[in-house]
Amino acid sequence: MASFNVLTEPWIPVMELNGTIRETGIIQLLAQAPGLKEIYEPSPLMKYGIHRLLTAFLTDALRPERDADLSELASLGCFPMERILEYVAECEKDGPCFDLFDRERPFLQCPYSESLDSSKMTSVAKLLHHLPSGNNAVHFEHSFQDEQAFSAAICTRALTAVNVFCTSGLQGPSGMNGAPPWYLIIVGETLFDTLLYNLWLPGEGMPFNRPAVAWRNHSEVIPNHEIEHTSYLYGLTWPARRVCLVPGTGEGRCTYTGIQSDRIVKDIYFQAGLKFVGHHQWRDPFVAYLITREGRVSLKPRENREAWRDLGALLFNHSGVLGDEVIQTEPPAIIEQYHRMIRNGLWERQTIFRIELFGLVTDKAAYEEWLHDRFAIDPRVAADMQKSAWLGGALGQAEQINKSLRRALQRIQPQHGKVKAIQKRCCADLIDQAEFQFFTAIRIRFFEELLPRVADTDISEWDRQQELDRFWRGVLALEAQAVLDRIVEGIGHSARNLERGVIAEKVLVGDLDRLLKGGDGDNRGDAYQEVYQ
């Protein structure tokens, strides 16, 4: 009978501090975490899934309840392996629960049920979200799904992500956060630091472990059964899909990695899992939210929109206007906890505050592309509420000017006679190209010029804040004008095109003039409508 113990078998790819790449199991990873740099998984979805799994495992094993508990772990400099091994023994007192192929309690799966699963066998390829962009040749090959075969290690990695990034459709309900939102982790110098920084203290507002984490939970997963209340730990390991691996016999080649393996899986039982309907009660500590009169909405990635443009909501807690309503952005709770620990002297401040973002763009039930990025922010900015609020407004102004640029460029499309569909498409492509050029230039100046200025400035002084305002507005105006000039120059010099260029120039100049005079400095309503609606 096949067996694969996720605690001891190698399946998690890690990078050592000297750059060496190898695979390890959960126990060895936690024991050696101070000497490891990071989890080195090329797929952003599986990398985040592994992080989320380890967070749930450590939280359940160590049960931190107060800031002092996290401070004690930081002072220790490593995870208390004796406590972790005691936790494993407690989990397994009723039988194995960390074996991928156990018949009664397969890890991160549901045991096979003749009444529920007999007609639900399909290819193991269902475990992976195949995306049209961001793929890697070593991961995805152009072959039929029935030809796919994955090693036990790859199946385990895929199981950590399949429930986190699923969306509602024919395969079943969405995950805990509806359509996949932006997920964020705080990154430290070592893997130990990273795992420590992402241990969240839920407090009294959310049940901690009732119901229990997935591998300790004995309740049956009924397809599409609606659940309104859950715990923090079960939410981290929520079974939105009912999955059961079917181990093969003999050796084979893993089509995902190209490596021979003695435990190959070609088929799985796969269908809808539990349906969570309590989204208004659930708060994911690794997700940013937008607060409106309609309630809390998680921040979602969007196609062709870089992650840094959402830093205002992901890092910088601030408010703005949406129509006639004041809204509030709420950064991930793990960010708030980190800053509190640093502010109270319970953790040592990093010289650079680092975060990593993971996102999956979906269109209804279709997966469009994955998004992944890392950012390094001066802690003098990241931890300062006043500077953060100002930067949130600065990003809102960039969105406002981008909207003005797009509106101006719409005036260059033919206004007279019959407009052919191809002309419309060309104009739309031109406007998208302009947006890309604008934000490419703005990103460089935001990180290389604006952030250092803000870090060095006492923003509580009105004159200094006004200097920053004038600098940033000037940057936005200069880069928007440069993009417009390039686009207009490229459409040709016929009399009609020159006329259209002049009209577009007037539209943009009018908006820029209002910006430079400060008329829209605090009104970010249009920017919010562009970003969030």
N, C-alpha and C positions, 0 to 999 in steps of 0.2 A: 504494500500500500504506500502511495506517495506521501511524503512528509516534507514540510518546509517551515522551520521555526524562525519567525521574523525577528526574534530576540537575538539569536546567535548566528543565523545564516547571513552571509554577505549579500546585501541588496541595495543599500543606500550609498550612492557615490559621494565621496568626500574629498576635499583637498586639504592636505597637510600644510602647515605653516611654511614648509620649504618648497611647496608647489607640487608635491607628489599626489597623484590621483589614485585612489583605490576604493573598493567597496567594503562595507561593514554592516553589521547588524545593529539593532537598537542598543543593546547593552554595551557593546564595545564602543559605539559612538559616544554614548553618554559618559563612559569612563574616561575616554580620551579627548573629550570636547575641548579642554583648555589648550590642547596641542593641535587642534584642527582649525583651518581657516573658515571653511564654509561647506555647505552641501553643494556639490558640483553636478547638478542635473541640468542637461541642456534644455529640457522642456520646462518652460516657466510654470505650466500648469502642474506638473508633477513635483517640481521643486517646492511650490507653495503647499501642495498637498502633503508632502513629507513634513514640512515645517508645522503645518496645522496638526498632523498626527502626533509629532513629538511634543508639541505644546499640550495637547490633551493628555498624553501619557505622563509627562512630568507633573502637570497640575494635579492629576488624580493621585499620583504616587507621593508627592511631597505636601500637598494640601496647604499651600501658603494662604494665610488669612489676613495678615497685617503687613504694613510696609516693613516692619522690623524683620519679618521672615525673609523677605527678598533681600534686605540689607545683610542679613546673616549669611545667605547664600553667596552674595558678592564677596564678603569677607573671607569665606571659606575658599573661594577660588575654584571650586569643583563641585560636582554633584555628589551627594552622600550615597555611595553605591550600596552600602549595607541596607539603607532604608528602601532603596529601589528594588533590591533583590527580595526583601521582605514583602514588598508590594506585589511582585511577580508571584511569589508563593501564595499570597492571599487570593490573587486572581485565579490561580490554578487549583485551589483546594477542591473545587468541584469537577476538575478535569481540565485538559489542555484548552487554552483559548487564544494562543498565539501561533497556532499551526495553520498554515494557509489551506491545508487539505484535510483538516479534521472533519469527520462526518457530523459530529454533534454541534461543534462551535467553531466553524472555519473563520479565520481572522478576517474582519471587516466584510463578512458575507453573511448570508442566511443559509442554514442547513437545507438540504434538498427536501422538498415536500412534493409527494406524488400528486396531491390534489391541486397545488398551486403552480408547480413548475413543469409538469410533464410535457406540456406543449410549448414551452418557452425556450427551447434550446436554440442557440444562434452562435455566430462566430465570435471568437475572443476579440476581434477587431472592434466590437461595440464598446470595449472598455476605454478606447482612445478617442479623443475629440480631433478628428482629421480637419485641418484648417487649410484655407486657400493661400495663406501667406504666413511668413514667420517659420516655415517648416525647415527641417534639416535633412539632408539626403541620407544621413546615417539612421534616421528615425523612420522616414516614410518612403516606401517604395511603391511604384505604380503596378499594383497587382490586385487581383480580385480578393475580396475580404475572406472568402472561403479558403484561400491559400495561406492566410496568416497563422502564425504559431508563435507564442510568446513564452519566454522562460518564466520560471516562478518569480525571479527577481523583478522582471518587468511587470508581471501581473500585480505584484505587491505595490510597486510604484503607481501603477495605473489606478488601483483601488483607492489610494489615498486622495486622488483627484476627481474621480468620476462623479462622486456625489456633491463635491464642492462647486464644480463648474457646469452642472447640468441645468438645462432650461426646460420649461414646460412644453409638451408636444406629444407626439404619438408614443414616445418612449416612456412618458410618465410626467409627474409634476416637477416643478423647479426645486432647487435646493433651498436652504434656510433663508437666503436673502433674495428670493425671486430670481429674476435674470441676474447672472453673475455680476457683482459690483467690482469696483477696484478693491483689491486686498493689499494691505500694507504690512510690512514687518520692519522693525528697527534693527539695524545691522551694527554689530560690534566688531572689535578687533579680532576676536576669536569666535568659534562656533559656540563656546560656552557663554560668552557675553551675549551673543545674539539670542540664544535660547532663554537666557535669564531675562533679558529686556522685554521679552514677549510673553512672560508669565503674568497673566492679568489677575487682579483681585476683583471678583465680581461684586463684592459688597452684599448688602442686604436686599437689593432690588431684584435679584435674579436667583432662582434656585440653583444650587451648586452642582449636585450630583444625583438628584432624583427627578427623572429617571437617570440611571447610571450610564457611564460611557459605553460605547458600542460593544466592546469585547467583554463587558461585565453585565450586559443587558440581556435578559432571557426572554423578553417579550417578543412575540412573533411579528414580523413585518408583513402586514396585510396590504396588498397592492391598492393604492389610492385611498387608503384609510386616512381620514382627516384627523389631525392632531392640532390642538390650539395652544397647549402649554408644554414647555419642555424645560430642561435644565441647561446650564452653560456647557457642561461636559458632553451631554448627548447632542446638543446643538453643534458642537465642533465636529462630531462624528455622525451627523444625521444621515440615515439611510434613505435618501430620495430614490434610490434604485435598489431593487431586490436582485442580488447577484449571487451566483454559486458557480465556482470553477469546476470544470470537469478535467481532472488530470489525465494526460495521455500515458502511453506505455512506451518505454524505450527512449533512446536519445533522439535529438532532432536539432535543427538549426532554428534559432530565434530569428524571425524575419524582421524584428525591430532593431536588433543589434548586429545580426549576422554571425553571432557566436554560438557554438555548439553547447547544448545544455542537456543534462540527464533528466530534467523535469520540464516537460513541454506541455503547454495548454493550447488546444485548438478550438475547443468548444466551451461555452458557458451557458448557464441558465440566466436569463436577463429579462427583466420587466420592470414596471413601475413599482416604486416603493411607497413609503409613507408620504402623505401630502400635508405639509405644514401650512396652517391657515392663521397662525397667530403672529403675523409679521409686525403688527402694530405694537406687540409686547416685547419682541426680541430685539436686542441691541448687540450687534457683533462688534467686539472691541477692536477689530482689525479693519473696520469699514468706516468711511466718512458718510455723513448724512446731511441732507438739506431739510431744514425745518420750515414748514409753511403752515397755514391754517388747516390744510388738509391732513397734516400729520408729518411723520418722519419718513423720508424717502432716501434709500441708499444711493450713493453716487455711482453711476455706471460709466464704463468706458464707452467711447463712441468711435466709429470707423473714421480713419484719417485724422484723428485728433490725438496729438501727442500727450503723454501723461503729464508733462510739466505744466501744461495749461490748466490742469485741475489742482495745482498745488495750493491755490487759494482756499479750497475746501478741504484738501487733504492735510494741510499743515497749519493754515492761518485762520483761526477762528474769527469771523467777522460777520457783519450784517450788511444788507443791501435792500433795494426796493425792487419788487417784481409787480409791475402794474401799480396798484394802489396798496399793495401789501408789503410789509417789512418781513424779510426772511432772514434766517440765521443759518450759517454753515457750521457744522459740528464735526471737527476732526475726529479720527479714530480715538477711542477711549485709551488705547494703549499709549498714544502720544501724550495725553494728559497725565497718565500715571508716570511715565518716564520723566517728564519735566518736574513733577512733584517730588519724585525721589531725588533728583539732582538738586532741586531748590532747597530741600530739607537736609542736604548733606549726607543722605543715606547711600547714594551711589557716587562714584567718582565721575566728574564731568569729562566726556570725550572731547578731544581737541576738534573733532569734526563730527557733526550729527549726521548720520547716514540712514537712509531709508531705501527700501526696495519695494517696487510696485508690481502687481500681477493682475492682468485683466484679460477678459475674453469678450470680444464683441459678438453679440448675437442679434439676429433679426428674426423675431418670433422664435421658432424652433431651430432655425438654421444657425450654424456656427460660421462666423465670417473671418475673424482673425484673432490671434492672441497678441497682447501687448505686454511689454516688460521693460522696466527702466529702473535705474538707480540714481539717487541724488545725494550729494554731500552739501550740507548747509552749515554755515558758521553758527555755532551754538548761541552766539550773542544775538543772532536774529531769531533762530528757531524757538528760543525760550523766552523771548521778550514779547508780551502780549500786544504792546503798542506798535512795535515794529512789524509784528505779524499782521495786525489789522491793516496797517498802511500798505504792506505788500499785497494783501488780498485785494485792496482797492486798486493797486497798480496793475495787477493782472486783469481786473475787471475793466480798466481803461483800455488795455490792449485788445480785449475782446470787443469793446465798443468801437475802436478805430478799425479793427478788422471788418466789422459789420459795415462801417461807413465806406471802406475801400471796396467791399463787394457791391454795395449799392451804387457807388460811382461807376464801377466797371460794367454794371448792367446797362449803362447808357451807351456803351459802344456797340451793342448788338444792333442789327438793322431795324430801323423804326418805320420804314415805309415799304410798301409792296408786300409780296408774299414771302414770308419767312419760312425757309425750308427747315425740316427737322435737323438736318446735318449742321446747319448754321447755328441753331440753338445749342446743339451739343458742343460744338466748337467753342461757343461763347462760355458755356458752363465750365468746360475744361479749362479755359483761359482764366476764369475767376478762381477756380480751385487752385490753379498753378500760382496765381497771385497770393492767395492765402498761404500756401506753402512757403513761398519766398519771404513773405512778411514775417511769419512766425519763426522761420529759420534764422533770420537776422535778429529778431527780437530775443530769441532764446539765448543767443551768444551774448548779447548786451545785457540781458537780465542777470545771467550767472556771472559773467566776467566783469561787469561794470556796476550794475545797480546793487547787487547783494553786498559786495565789499563796501560800497558807499554807505549803505544802510547800517552795516555792522559797525562802522567807524563813527556814525553820527548819533548825537544825543537828540533823538527825535522828539523828546518832550519839549525842546526849545522850538518855538513857533517859527523863527527865522530859518533854523536848520531844516525843518520840515518843508518849508516853502521852497528852499533850494532844491531839495530832492524832488518836489513836485515839478518844478520848472525843468529840471534835468530830464526826468522821465517823459514828460509831455513832449519835450523837444525830440527825444529819441523816437518816440512813436510817430510824431509828425514827419521827421526826416525819413524814416524807413518806409512809411506808407507812401510818401511822395515819390521816393525812389522806385518803388515797385510800380506805381501807376505810370511813371515816366517810361519805364522799360516796356510795359505792356502796350502803351499807346504808340511808342516808337516801332514796335514790332508789327502793328496791324497795317502799316503802309501809309502813304502820303497822298492818297486821293482826296479830293475836296470833301467828299462825304465822310471819310475816315477822320480827316482833320477836324471837321465839325463835331463829330462824335467825341473825339479826344478833348476838345475844348469844353464840351458839356460835362464830361466826366471829371475834368479838372475842377470846374466850378463847384460841382457837388462835393468833392473831397475837400477842397480848400475851405468851403463854408463850414464843414464839420471840424476841420483842423483849427480853424480860427476860433471857434467856440471852445475847443479843448485848451488851446494855448492861453485863452483868457480866463480859464478856470470855470467856465460856465457849466461844464458837465463833470467837474472834478469829484463831486460827491454823489452824483446820480448814476447809479450803476444798473438801473432797471433794464435798459436795453441789453446790456451785457449779460445779465442773468437770464433774460428771455432767450438770448441766443444760445447760452450754454446749457440751460436746464430744461427747456421746453422743446 
